[in-house]
């Protein structure tokens, strides 16, 4: 029997942007609102969500589909769990659980004021009500659990035990908010303790995790030791996002029509029921053909029943090895679509359209392909998160090869769906000349040494990772960042409205990919009407590329930045900082790591080391 058991869920609803719910503040994440912090609740509390289809990604992640909250005037009404549950009054310093504050409030107000109070918790012990504040201190463990700081136990840590009726207050000895000067005191028995030691490595060694999953109303047994974390710190929630471009043949219009049809939903529902009863084979033999005919009628494709049959059977039954694909396997399928290799004849789609450009018109020998992506669709799904330690982003799904990292799978057990949202936009795909890259690496041994530094650090941070960070990847990734920054400056795009997608193989793959896709990142972004595609034309792109390269020569933090041997998160960047190469985190696939301007423009002592040095 499962160790999980039900615990009370107290939830509010607030309007937030969908991209926040699927990325930075997904289920299990904490969002600070004007009046209080709240934790995003599980998607199982979303009511009647919108279904999003993306066949390739669904097969890879082994889910039936993806879901998003119902639209409400471009914002999304999503339930939130009240967490943290402890609040203090900055006037009288009292520290209580919200349920106790609520009791005090309801003594002085009508009971139907509870909803108003839940929106803005206040202390009523003053002439004018004082807004309560949630302490910024929490505890968490590496298995993904998070909880309130053990305030009462900590106050009584240095005495025989907790008193029978603890009354707590949070006080600062010198008016400073530093932990050294903050104490939690019990006014009932005068026990007190400073928070200074709580943040030390072994400060909470005698406190065991309670296994709380507040966001989904569950609890499990956990024997991990907790550690103190700050509510707004980045390490309390590392969202695991998986994304996919809709590519041929999966993005064909008829494929979309089938996925949107009610008869196809009925077919999948019927199959699930028969599978649970062990009668799936009989159902396929006796009833599948009838369902396919009904689907064909619904989408007005009665003359293409065979094609409908082929697509339906592919989606329902062709799942062999899908979950075994690596990230590069997955990207290689997109690479073939973006370069036009895998687009079938008579292909029509509102979600994917490319235009190959003549390379001679660009006059840049380092480029081997320029392709304008006039229409694209991307689905971004939140599959899980980790706390305390970052996961290895190179592994798709929720598996971890590091014992220090536990990725919490947020898939809803009943619907078998992940929360997701879709983006429609446009982009520019650029491929660099593989022969020139190979020659550049062979002629510059120092470039390989620099890549090896990042490789070693990456392996140390992501224990057990088999990923190989190559000079080619660092070159492509840094170039993508520089181009996004220049497009933002030159053409008026906000850097948050553009994203990168890197197509780079490793020696063991033999895929020979060396491309980058820069594309619009929001459903309402500026480039949705062709603005970004226009920047990829022969009369514009070379100028933007050369300007980006020239600006990379000098950073306002040089010579410190250009000579850096390690900076940024876990020192996973070399010559790259926010002044020259880093982007908003939503624009970068690698959390703003694995960047080095030297790959583009060389060092102060050896400019010829850069791949694009001749343009400076």
Residue pairs with C-beta under 8 A, 6 or more apart in sequence:
2 220
3 211
3 220
3 221
4 218
4 219
4 220
5 218
5 219
6 217
6 218
7 212
7 214
7 217
7 218
7 219
8 217
9 41
9 45
9 81
9 214
9 217
10 81
10 82
11 41
11 45
11 79
11 80
11 81
11 82
12 38
12 79
12 80
12 82
12 118
12 119
13 77
13 78
13 79
13 80
14 31
14 33
14 38
14 77
14 78
14 80
15 72
15 75
15 76
15 77
16 25
16 31
16 75
16 76
16 78
17 75
17 76
18 68
18 69
18 75
18 76
18 421
19 421
19 522
19 586
20 31
21 40
21 69
21 76
21 78
21 419
22 68
22 241
22 380
22 381
22 382
22 419
22 420
22 421
23 239
23 241
23 380
23 382
23 586
24 237
24 239
24 586
25 31
25 40
25 237
26 40
26 237
26 239
26 382
26 385
26 410
26 419
27 40
27 41
27 42
27 43
27 215
27 216
27 382
27 410
27 419
28 39
28 40
28 144
28 146
28 213
28 215
28 216
28 237
28 385
28 408
28 410
29 39
29 40
29 237
29 239
29 385
30 37
30 38
30 39
30 40
30 83
30 231
30 236
30 237
31 37
31 38
31 39
31 40
31 80
32 231
32 232
35 119
35 120
35 121
35 131
36 82
36 120
36 121
36 132
36 134
37 83
37 84
37 134
37 231
38 80
38 81
38 82
38 83
39 80
39 81
39 82
39 83
39 214
39 215
40 78
40 80
40 81
40 215
41 78
41 79
41 80
41 81
41 215
41 216
42 215
42 216
42 217
42 410
42 412
43 49
43 67
43 410
43 412
43 415
43 417
43 418
43 419
44 216
44 412
44 414
44 415
45 79
46 67
46 69
46 70
46 78
46 79
46 419
47 69
47 70
48 70
49 67
49 68
49 69
49 70
49 417
50 67
50 68
50 69
50 70
50 71
51 65
51 66
51 67
52 65
52 66
52 67
52 68
52 379
52 420
52 421
52 422
53 65
53 66
53 256
53 259
53 260
54 66
54 244
54 246
54 250
54 379
54 381
54 420
54 422
55 250
55 255
55 259
55 315
56 244
56 247
56 250
56 322
56 330
56 333
57 66
57 242
57 243
57 244
57 379
57 381
58 64
58 65
58 66
59 319
59 322
59 323
60 242
60 244
60 322
60 323
60 325
60 330
60 396
60 397
61 242
61 323
61 381
61 383
61 396
61 397
61 418
62 322
62 323
63 411
63 416
63 417
63 418
64 268
64 415
64 416
64 417
65 417
66 379
66 381
66 417
66 418
66 419
66 420
67 415
67 417
67 418
67 419
67 420
68 76
68 419
68 420
68 421
68 422
69 76
69 77
69 78
70 76
70 77
74 524
81 214
81 215
82 98
82 118
83 146
83 148
83 214
83 215
84 134
84 135
84 138
84 148
84 231
85 97
85 98
85 99
85 148
86 95
86 96
86 97
86 98
86 134
86 135
86 148
86 149
86 151
87 95
87 96
87 97
87 98
87 101
87 121
87 132
87 133
87 134
87 135
88 94
88 95
88 96
88 132
88 133
88 135
88 169
88 170
89 123
89 125
89 130
89 132
89 133
90 130
90 133
91 123
91 126
91 130
92 123
92 125
92 126
92 130
92 169
93 169
93 170
93 171
94 123
94 125
94 167
94 168
94 169
95 135
95 151
95 168
95 169
95 170
95 184
96 168
98 121
101 121
101 123
101 132
102 114
102 117
102 121
104 123
104 124
104 125
105 113
105 117
105 121
105 122
105 124
106 113
106 114
106 117
107 124
108 124
109 117
109 124
120 131
121 131
121 132
122 129
122 130
122 131
122 132
123 129
123 130
123 131
123 132
134 231
135 149
135 170
135 231
136 230
136 231
136 232
137 149
137 179
137 195
137 198
137 228
137 229
137 230
137 231
138 146
138 147
138 148
138 149
138 228
138 229
138 230
138 231
138 236
139 146
139 147
139 148
139 149
139 150
139 204
139 207
139 209
139 226
139 227
139 228
139 229
140 146
140 147
140 226
140 227
140 229
140 236
140 387
140 388
141 209
141 222
141 224
141 225
141 226
141 227
141 387
141 388
142 224
142 386
142 387
142 388
142 389
142 404
142 405
142 406
143 209
143 211
143 222
143 224
143 406
143 408
144 213
144 385
144 386
144 387
144 406
144 407
144 408
145 209
145 210
145 211
145 212
145 213
145 222
145 224
145 226
145 387
146 212
146 214
146 229
146 236
146 387
147 209
147 210
147 212
147 226
149 198
149 228
150 207
151 168
151 184
152 162
152 166
152 168
152 186
153 162
153 207
154 184
154 193
154 195
154 198
155 166
155 168
155 184
155 185
155 186
155 191
155 192
155 193
156 162
156 163
156 166
156 186
156 189
156 191
156 193
157 193
158 191
158 193
159 189
159 191
163 186
163 188
163 189
163 191
165 188
166 186
166 188
166 189
167 186
167 187
167 188
168 184
168 185
168 186
168 187
169 184
169 185
169 187
170 182
170 183
170 184
171 182
171 183
171 184
171 185
172 181
172 182
172 183
173 181
173 182
173 183
174 181
175 181
179 194
179 195
179 196
179 198
179 199
180 194
180 196
182 194
182 195
183 192
183 193
183 194
183 195
184 192
184 193
184 195
185 191
185 192
186 192
197 203
198 204
198 228
199 228
203 227
203 228
204 225
204 226
204 227
204 228
205 225
207 225
207 226
208 222
208 223
208 224
208 225
208 226
209 222
209 223
209 224
209 225
209 226
210 219
210 222
211 219
211 220
211 221
211 222
212 219
213 219
213 220
213 408
216 410
227 388
229 235
229 236
229 387
229 388
230 236
235 387
235 388
235 389
235 390
236 387
236 388
237 385
237 387
238 385
238 386
238 387
238 389
238 390
238 391
239 382
239 384
239 385
240 382
240 383
240 384
240 385
240 386
240 391
240 398
240 407
241 380
241 381
241 382
241 383
242 380
242 381
242 383
242 396
242 397
243 378
243 379
243 380
243 381
244 330
244 334
244 378
244 379
245 334
245 337
245 338
245 352
245 376
245 377
245 378
245 501
246 349
246 351
246 352
246 376
246 377
246 378
246 379
247 333
247 334
247 337
247 338
247 342
247 352
248 337
248 342
248 343
248 344
248 347
248 349
248 352
249 255
249 344
249 347
251 349
251 351
251 352
251 377
252 311
252 347
252 348
252 349
253 348
253 349
253 350
254 299
254 301
254 304
254 307
254 308
254 311
255 311
256 349
256 350
256 351
257 299
257 301
258 264
258 295
258 299
258 308
258 311
258 312
258 315
259 315
261 295
261 298
261 299
262 298
263 291
263 294
263 295
263 297
263 298
264 295
264 312
266 291
267 288
267 291
267 295
267 312
267 316
268 316
270 283
270 287
270 291
271 280
271 283
271 316
274 280
274 282
274 283
289 309
291 312
292 305
292 308
292 309
292 312
293 302
293 305
295 308
295 312
296 302
296 304
296 305
296 308
299 308
301 307
301 308
323 397
325 396
326 396
327 394
327 395
327 396
328 505
328 506
328 509
328 511
328 513
330 396
331 501
331 503
331 513
332 503
332 505
332 509
332 511
332 513
333 342
334 501
334 503
335 503
335 511
335 513
335 515
336 342
337 343
337 352
338 354
338 371
338 373
338 429
338 503
338 515
338 517
339 369
339 371
339 429
339 431
339 515
340 354
340 356
340 371
343 354
349 375
350 375
351 375
351 376
351 377
351 424
352 375
352 376
352 377
353 373
353 374
353 375
354 371
354 372
354 373
354 374
354 429
355 371
355 372
355 374
356 369
356 371
357 370
357 371
357 372
357 536
357 537
357 538
358 538
359 367
359 368
359 369
359 370
361 538
362 370
362 538
362 541
362 542
363 542
364 542
364 545
365 433
365 436
366 432
366 433
366 436
366 611
366 612
367 430
367 431
367 432
367 433
368 431
368 432
368 433
368 434
368 514
369 429
369 430
369 431
369 515
370 428
370 429
370 430
370 431
370 536
370 541
371 428
371 429
371 430
372 426
372 428
372 429
372 533
372 536
372 537
373 426
373 427
373 428
373 429
373 517
373 519
373 533
374 426
374 530
374 533
375 424
375 426
376 424
376 425
376 426
376 427
376 519
377 422
377 423
377 424
378 422
378 423
378 425
378 519
379 420
379 421
379 422
379 423
380 420
380 421
380 422
380 423
381 418
381 419
381 420
382 410
382 418
382 419
382 420
383 397
383 398
383 409
383 410
383 411
383 418
384 398
384 407
384 408
384 409
384 410
385 407
385 408
385 410
386 400
386 405
386 406
386 407
386 408
387 408
389 402
389 404
389 405
390 405
390 461
390 462
390 569
390 570
390 591
391 400
391 402
391 405
391 407
391 462
392 400
392 401
392 402
392 405
392 462
392 465
392 467
393 589
393 590
393 591
394 462
394 465
394 467
395 401
398 407
398 408
398 409
399 407
400 406
400 407
401 462
401 463
401 464
401 465
401 466
402 462
402 463
402 464
402 465
403 463
403 464
404 463
405 462
410 418
410 419
411 417
411 418
421 523
422 523
423 520
423 521
423 522
423 523
424 523
424 528
425 519
425 520
425 521
425 522
425 523
425 525
425 527
425 528
425 532
426 519
426 520
426 527
426 528
426 530
426 532
426 533
427 517
427 518
427 519
427 520
427 532
427 533
428 517
428 518
428 519
428 532
428 533
428 535
428 536
428 541
429 515
429 516
429 517
430 483
430 515
430 516
430 518
431 503
431 514
431 515
432 475
432 476
432 479
432 514
432 515
432 611
433 514
434 512
434 514
436 611
437 471
437 472
437 475
437 514
437 611
440 447
440 471
440 611
441 447
441 448
441 471
441 472
444 609
446 606
446 609
447 471
447 598
447 599
447 609
448 471
450 471
450 474
450 574
450 596
450 598
450 599
451 469
451 470
451 471
451 473
451 474
453 565
453 566
453 574
454 469
454 474
454 572
454 573
454 574
454 594
454 596
455 468
455 469
457 566
457 570
457 571
457 572
458 465
458 467
458 469
458 572
458 594
459 465
459 467
461 570
461 572
467 506
468 506
468 507
468 508
469 594
470 504
470 506
470 507
471 599
472 504
472 514
473 502
473 504
473 594
474 594
474 595
474 596
474 599
475 599
475 600
475 611
476 502
476 503
476 504
476 514
476 515
476 516
477 500
477 502
477 504
477 516
477 590
477 594
477 595
478 576
478 581
478 595
478 596
478 597
478 599
478 600
479 516
479 548
479 600
479 612
480 500
480 502
480 516
480 518
481 500
481 576
481 581
481 582
481 583
481 588
481 595
482 548
482 549
482 551
482 552
482 581
482 600
483 516
483 518
483 544
483 545
483 548
484 495
484 498
484 500
484 518
484 583
484 587
485 495
485 548
485 551
485 581
485 583
486 544
486 545
486 547
486 548
486 551
487 493
487 498
487 518
487 532
487 535
487 544
488 494
488 495
488 498
490 544
490 547
491 531
491 535
491 544
492 526
493 526
493 527
493 531
493 532
494 526
495 583
495 584
495 587
496 521
496 522
496 584
496 586
496 587
497 520
497 521
497 522
497 525
497 526
497 527
498 518
498 519
498 520
498 521
498 525
498 527
498 532
498 587
499 518
499 519
499 520
499 521
499 586
499 587
499 589
500 516
500 517
500 518
500 583
500 587
500 588
500 589
501 516
501 517
501 518
501 519
501 589
502 515
502 516
502 589
503 513
503 514
503 515
503 516
503 517
504 513
504 514
504 515
505 511
505 512
505 513
505 514
518 532
519 527
519 532
520 526
520 527
520 528
520 532
521 586
521 587
526 532
527 533
534 540
535 541
535 544
545 615
546 615
549 600
549 601
549 612
549 615
549 616
550 615
550 616
551 580
552 580
552 581
552 597
552 600
552 601
553 601
553 607
553 616
555 561
555 562
555 575
555 577
555 579
555 580
555 581
555 597
556 579
556 580
557 577
557 579
557 580
558 604
559 604
561 567
561 575
561 576
561 577
561 579
561 580
561 597
562 575
562 597
562 598
562 603
562 604
563 575
563 603
563 604
564 573
564 574
564 575
564 577
565 574
566 572
566 573
566 574
567 573
567 574
567 576
567 577
568 576
568 577
568 582
568 592
568 593
568 595
569 591
569 592
569 593
570 593
572 593
572 594
573 581
573 582
573 592
573 593
573 594
573 595
573 596
574 595
574 596
574 597
574 598
575 581
575 596
575 597
575 598
575 603
576 582
576 595
576 596
576 597
580 597
581 595
581 597
582 588
582 592
582 595
583 592
585 591
585 592
598 609
598 610
599 610
599 611
600 610
600 611
600 612
601 607
601 610
601 612
601 613
601 616
602 608
602 609
602 610
602 613
603 609
607 613
607 616
610 616
